[in-house]
Amino acid sequence: MKYIPAIDLYNGQCVRLHKGDFNRLTHYSSDPLAVAATFEKAGFSQLHIVDLNGASGDTEKQQAVIQQLCQHTKLSVQLGGGIKNAAAVDRAFANGVSRVIIGSMAVKKPMWIRDLVQQYGSEKIILGFDLKGRAIAVSGWKETAESDYRVVLRQLIDYGIREVICTQIEKDGTLAGPDVALYQSLLSEFPIALIASGGIRSVADIDTVAQLGCTGVILGKSLYEKTIDLSELTKRLTAC
């Protein structure tokens, strides 16, 4: 089970959104590097970064911060938000990112995902599968696609996707618990390594998604609001 802390970047700050709503934004730190260092000291080996400016269309604003997080920690960084073309992928890897997360463009241009997997390997390309209810959210979660999410996911698996971060937007930033039924359905139907994201509030929630068969979990608000004790996770990480 991979425990992956999250840093959502907006204008150089660590923030969290409630259900993806920029009007319900909570600011947690003006020093993302210090936050990342705290995670590293606690024993985490990975970091999940979401470039919220990039997701909103401004792909330049956060580049220096992302590079700093990659180069001044030993954390293996996975990055999502605004990665829409080959140049953005190349830049992410040049900045020190270990893996890129493709969301909207996987739905809009699935053949491009096939090409990326062929070029970089399936271990470098993660699908960001963001659902609002059971509809696929795209364009910074501002729109939903008409395509059936099962059909889309099956096609992307055929194109080489092996790891999927599934965020249930209605749960994201709420501390309301994970969408157990969704993850159970996905794991029963598709041969994927599934990382749960959205609503995780406790160690019990982590254990629940692990028992379902999820291979990892994204931890955001639960760490910032301390509904999960960081020292408890440190014990688990040390025991791994």
C-alpha positions as CSV (number, residue, x, y, z in Angstrom):
1,M,0.0,0.0,0.0
2,K,1.4,3.4,-1.1
3,Y,0.8,6.3,1.2
4,I,1.1,9.5,-1.0
5,P,0.7,12.9,0.6
6,A,-0.6,15.7,-1.7
7,I,0.4,19.3,-2.3
8,D,-2.1,21.3,-4.3
9,L,-0.3,24.4,-5.6
10,Y,-2.1,27.6,-6.4
11,N,-0.2,30.8,-6.9
12,G,2.8,29.3,-5.1
13,Q,0.7,28.3,-2.0
14,C,-0.3,25.0,-0.5
15,V,-4.1,25.0,-0.7
16,R,-7.1,22.6,-0.7
17,L,-10.3,22.9,-2.6
18,H,-13.7,21.7,-1.5
19,K,-15.1,19.4,-4.3
20,G,-12.8,21.2,-6.7
21,D,-14.5,24.6,-6.1
22,F,-12.0,27.5,-6.3
23,N,-14.5,29.6,-4.4
24,R,-14.1,27.2,-1.4
25,L,-10.3,27.3,-1.2
26,T,-8.4,26.8,2.1
27,H,-4.9,28.1,2.4
28,Y,-2.5,26.0,4.4
29,S,1.0,27.2,3.8
30,S,3.0,29.8,1.8
31,D,6.1,27.4,1.8
32,P,5.4,24.3,-0.2
33,L,9.0,23.1,0.2
34,A,8.7,23.2,4.0
35,V,5.5,21.1,3.7
36,A,7.3,18.6,1.4
37,A,10.2,18.4,3.8
38,T,7.8,17.6,6.7
39,F,6.4,14.7,4.6
40,E,9.8,13.5,3.8
41,K,10.9,13.6,7.4
42,A,7.8,11.6,8.4
43,G,9.0,8.8,6.2
44,F,7.0,9.3,3.0
45,S,8.9,8.4,-0.2
46,Q,6.4,9.8,-2.7
47,L,4.6,13.2,-3.3
48,H,1.5,14.0,-5.3
49,I,1.5,17.5,-6.8
50,V,-1.5,19.1,-8.4
51,D,-0.8,22.3,-10.4
52,L,-4.1,24.1,-9.9
53,N,-2.9,27.0,-12.0
54,G,-2.0,24.6,-14.8
55,A,-5.4,22.9,-14.6
56,S,-7.0,26.4,-15.0
57,G,-4.9,27.1,-18.1
58,D,-1.8,28.9,-16.7
59,T,0.9,26.3,-17.2
60,E,3.8,28.7,-16.5
61,K,3.1,30.0,-13.0
62,Q,4.2,27.0,-10.9
63,Q,7.2,25.8,-12.9
64,A,9.8,27.1,-10.5
65,V,8.0,25.8,-7.4
66,I,7.6,22.3,-9.0
67,Q,11.3,22.2,-9.9
68,Q,12.2,23.2,-6.4
69,L,10.1,20.5,-4.8
70,C,11.7,17.9,-7.1
71,Q,15.3,19.0,-6.7
72,H,15.4,19.9,-3.0
73,T,13.7,16.7,-1.6
74,K,14.3,13.0,-2.3
75,L,10.6,12.4,-2.8
76,S,9.5,10.7,-6.0
77,V,7.1,13.3,-7.4
78,Q,4.0,12.6,-9.5
79,L,2.5,15.7,-11.2
80,G,-0.9,16.4,-12.6
81,G,-2.7,19.5,-13.7
82,G,-2.5,21.2,-17.1
83,I,-0.4,18.5,-18.8
84,K,-1.9,18.7,-22.3
85,N,0.9,18.2,-24.8
86,A,4.3,16.6,-25.4
87,A,6.1,19.8,-24.4
88,A,4.4,19.8,-21.0
89,V,5.4,16.1,-20.4
90,D,9.0,16.8,-21.4
91,R,9.2,19.8,-19.2
92,A,7.8,17.9,-16.2
93,F,10.4,15.2,-16.6
94,A,13.2,17.8,-17.1
95,N,12.1,19.5,-13.8
96,G,12.7,16.2,-12.0
97,V,9.1,14.7,-11.9
98,S,9.2,10.9,-11.8
99,R,5.7,10.3,-13.2
100,V,3.1,12.4,-15.0
101,I,-0.7,12.2,-14.5
102,I,-2.8,12.7,-17.5
103,G,-6.5,13.6,-16.9
104,S,-8.5,15.6,-19.4
105,M,-6.4,14.8,-22.4
106,A,-6.7,11.1,-21.8
107,V,-10.4,11.5,-22.5
108,K,-10.1,14.0,-25.3
109,K,-7.1,12.4,-27.1
110,P,-6.8,8.8,-26.1
111,M,-4.4,8.0,-28.9
112,W,-1.9,10.4,-27.5
113,I,-2.0,8.4,-24.2
114,R,-1.1,5.3,-26.3
115,D,1.8,7.2,-27.8
116,L,3.0,8.4,-24.4
117,V,2.9,4.9,-22.9
118,Q,4.9,3.6,-25.9
119,Q,7.4,6.4,-25.5
120,Y,7.9,6.5,-21.8
121,G,6.5,3.2,-20.5
122,S,3.4,2.5,-18.5
123,E,5.3,3.1,-15.2
124,K,5.8,6.8,-16.1
125,I,2.3,7.6,-17.2
126,I,-0.6,7.6,-14.7
127,L,-4.2,8.1,-15.6
128,G,-6.0,10.8,-13.6
129,F,-9.5,9.5,-13.7
130,D,-11.7,12.2,-12.1
131,L,-15.4,11.5,-11.6
132,K,-18.2,13.7,-10.6
133,G,-20.7,11.1,-9.6
134,R,-20.2,8.7,-12.4
135,A,-19.4,11.2,-15.1
136,I,-15.8,11.9,-16.2
137,A,-14.8,15.5,-15.2
138,V,-12.5,17.3,-17.6
139,S,-11.1,20.8,-18.2
140,G,-10.1,21.5,-14.6
141,W,-13.3,19.8,-13.4
142,K,-15.4,22.5,-15.0
143,E,-17.0,20.2,-17.5
144,T,-18.1,16.5,-17.8
145,A,-17.6,14.2,-20.8
146,E,-20.5,12.5,-22.4
147,S,-18.6,9.2,-22.8
148,D,-19.4,6.3,-20.4
149,Y,-16.5,6.1,-17.9
150,R,-16.3,2.3,-18.3
151,V,-15.9,2.5,-22.0
152,V,-13.2,5.2,-21.7
153,L,-11.3,3.3,-19.0
154,R,-11.4,0.0,-21.0
155,Q,-9.9,1.8,-24.1
156,L,-7.1,3.4,-22.1
157,I,-6.2,0.1,-20.5
158,D,-6.0,-1.4,-24.0
159,Y,-3.6,1.5,-24.9
160,G,-1.3,0.5,-22.0
161,I,-2.5,2.4,-18.9
162,R,-1.8,0.3,-15.8
163,E,-2.1,2.7,-12.9
164,V,-5.1,4.9,-12.2
165,I,-5.7,7.6,-9.6
166,C,-9.4,7.8,-9.3
167,T,-10.7,10.9,-7.6
168,Q,-14.3,11.1,-6.6
169,I,-14.9,14.9,-6.8
170,E,-18.0,14.9,-4.7
171,K,-15.8,13.5,-1.9
172,D,-12.6,15.5,-2.5
173,G,-11.7,17.9,0.3
174,T,-14.7,16.9,2.3
175,L,-13.3,14.3,4.8
176,A,-16.5,12.4,4.2
177,G,-14.9,9.0,3.6
178,P,-14.0,7.4,0.3
179,D,-16.4,6.2,-2.4
180,V,-16.1,2.5,-1.5
181,A,-18.7,1.4,-4.1
182,L,-16.9,3.1,-6.9
183,Y,-13.5,1.6,-6.1
184,Q,-15.0,-1.8,-5.5
185,S,-16.7,-1.7,-8.9
186,L,-13.6,-0.6,-10.7
187,L,-11.4,-3.2,-9.1
188,S,-13.8,-6.0,-9.9
189,E,-14.1,-5.0,-13.6
190,F,-10.7,-3.7,-14.6
191,P,-7.1,-5.0,-14.3
192,I,-5.6,-1.9,-12.9
193,A,-3.5,-0.7,-10.0
194,L,-5.9,1.7,-8.4
195,I,-5.0,4.6,-6.2
196,A,-7.9,6.0,-4.1
197,S,-8.3,9.8,-3.9
198,G,-11.0,11.9,-2.3
199,G,-12.6,11.9,1.1
200,I,-10.0,10.0,3.1
201,R,-10.4,11.1,6.7
202,S,-8.9,8.4,8.9
203,V,-6.6,5.4,9.2
204,A,-9.7,3.3,9.1
205,D,-10.5,4.7,5.6
206,I,-7.0,3.8,4.4
207,D,-7.5,0.3,5.7
208,T,-10.9,0.1,4.0
209,V,-9.6,0.9,0.5
210,A,-6.6,-1.3,1.1
211,Q,-8.9,-4.2,1.8
212,L,-10.8,-3.5,-1.4
213,G,-7.5,-4.0,-3.3
214,C,-6.4,-0.4,-3.9
215,T,-2.6,-0.2,-4.2
216,G,-2.3,3.3,-2.9
217,V,-4.1,6.3,-1.4
218,I,-3.7,10.0,-1.8
219,L,-3.7,11.9,1.5
220,G,-4.6,15.6,1.4
221,K,-6.9,17.4,3.8
222,S,-6.7,14.6,6.4
223,L,-3.0,15.5,6.9
224,Y,-3.5,19.2,6.9
225,E,-6.4,19.1,9.2
226,K,-4.7,16.4,11.3
227,T,-7.7,14.0,11.2
228,I,-5.0,11.4,10.5
229,D,-2.1,11.4,12.9
230,L,1.2,11.8,11.0
231,S,3.0,9.8,13.7
232,E,0.7,6.9,13.1
233,L,1.6,6.9,9.4
234,T,5.3,7.2,10.3
235,K,5.0,3.9,12.3
236,R,3.4,2.2,9.3
237,L,5.9,3.6,6.8
238,T,8.8,2.4,9.1
239,A,7.3,-1.0,9.3
240,C,7.0,-1.4,5.5
